[in-house]
């Protein structure tokens, strides 16, 4: 079944608003809870508690049944925000990994081989 143009545009607008909301919520959490910047599991748990009012396993189950939002959307929003340079994690392990990735990109750009 094909959607007419008006219905299609309305659906696209709803999806865009939903994603804008998730991006805004994730930005807020990364700002207020620095420990979430390098921990997606903690970020999602706090997001569920703050924005979806999940307090028990029953709440989580009900949310899963409703299938309102994918946790992956929150993770992607975090990646997008951090890619723009906001709220980067300060965990030493993550900083070391990021530095190694930069070195690998430089070596590859120069045509070198990685060990």
RAVENFEN-V698692 format. One record per residue. N is the residue number from 0. RES is the residue in three letters. PSI is psi as a letter, one per 30 degrees, with the letter a starting at -180 (NA if undefined). OMEGA is omega in whole degrees, 0 to 359 (999 if undefined). NEAR is the number of other C-alpha atoms within 8 Angstrom. Layout:
# RAVENFEN-V698692
n->(N;N)
res->(RES;RES)
psi->(PSI;PSI)
omega->(OMEGA;OMEGA)
near->(NEAR;NEAR)
This chain:
# RAVENFEN-V698692
n->(0;1;2;3;4;5;6;7;8;9;10;11;12;13;14;15;16;17;18;19;20;21;22;23;24;25;26;27;28;29;30;31;32;33;34;35;36;37;38;39;40;41;42;43;44;45;46;47;48;49;50;51;52;53;54;55;56;57;58;59;60;61;62;63;64;65;66;67;68;69;70;71;72;73;74;75;76;77;78;79;80;81;82;83;84;85;86;87;88;89;90;91;92;93;94;95;96;97;98;99;100;101;102;103;104;105;106;107;108;109;110;111;112;113;114)
res->(UNK;UNK;UNK;UNK;UNK;UNK;UNK;UNK;UNK;UNK;UNK;UNK;UNK;UNK;UNK;UNK;UNK;UNK;UNK;UNK;UNK;UNK;UNK;UNK;UNK;UNK;UNK;UNK;UNK;UNK;UNK;UNK;UNK;UNK;UNK;UNK;UNK;UNK;UNK;UNK;UNK;UNK;UNK;UNK;UNK;UNK;UNK;UNK;UNK;UNK;UNK;UNK;UNK;UNK;UNK;UNK;UNK;UNK;UNK;UNK;UNK;UNK;UNK;UNK;UNK;UNK;UNK;UNK;UNK;UNK;UNK;UNK;UNK;UNK;UNK;UNK;UNK;UNK;UNK;UNK;UNK;UNK;UNK;UNK;UNK;UNK;UNK;UNK;UNK;UNK;UNK;UNK;UNK;UNK;UNK;UNK;UNK;UNK;UNK;UNK;UNK;UNK;UNK;UNK;UNK;UNK;UNK;UNK;UNK;UNK;UNK;UNK;UNK;UNK;UNK)
psi->(k;k;k;l;e;e;e;e;e;e;e;e;e;e;e;e;e;e;e;e;e;e;e;e;e;e;e;e;e;e;e;f;i;f;f;f;f;g;j;e;e;e;e;e;e;e;e;e;e;e;f;g;h;j;f;l;e;e;e;e;e;e;e;e;e;f;h;e;k;k;f;e;e;e;e;e;e;e;e;e;e;e;e;f;g;k;h;k;l;g;k;e;e;e;e;e;e;e;e;e;e;e;e;e;e;e;e;e;f;g;g;l;k;k;NA)
omega->(180;176;174;187;181;180;179;180;179;179;178;179;178;179;179;179;179;180;176;179;179;178;179;179;181;177;180;182;179;179;186;183;184;181;179;187;179;185;182;180;178;178;181;179;179;178;179;181;186;189;181;176;178;181;184;175;178;177;180;178;179;179;179;179;179;178;183;186;176;175;179;179;179;180;180;177;177;179;181;180;180;176;177;175;180;170;178;180;179;177;182;180;180;179;178;179;180;179;178;178;178;179;180;179;179;180;180;179;178;177;181;178;175;180;999)
near->(2;3;7;6;6;7;8;9;8;8;8;8;8;8;8;8;8;8;9;8;8;11;12;8;10;12;10;8;13;14;8;6;8;10;9;11;14;10;8;9;6;9;12;11;8;9;12;10;10;8;7;7;8;10;7;6;7;6;10;10;8;8;9;8;6;6;7;6;5;7;7;6;10;12;10;8;11;13;8;8;12;10;7;6;7;7;10;8;10;8;7;6;6;10;10;8;8;8;8;8;8;8;8;9;8;8;11;10;7;6;6;7;6;6;2)
